[in-house]
Amino acid sequence: MIADNGMGKRLRRIGLKDTFAHGASKPYLMREYELDALALVHTVENLIGQDLDITETDLQAVRLQAVHSAAKAEAL
């Protein structure tokens, strides 16, 4: 609310837009709705007005293993 009223730092909202989400794999949905790591990098770049020169390859090199079992429904 503070940022919405111009009383604080610049703010970028990230998250699922007001839309009907389709069923698919987690990686597909994260990329489709711009919630993956690369989309976050692009959002930060736009916010600060600077190209950070971070690529998908860079992100793959530091990607952590999933904590949850892919067999669990909540892991989706």
Helices and strands as residue ranges (DSSP letters): H 26-32, H 37-48, H 56-62, G 73-75
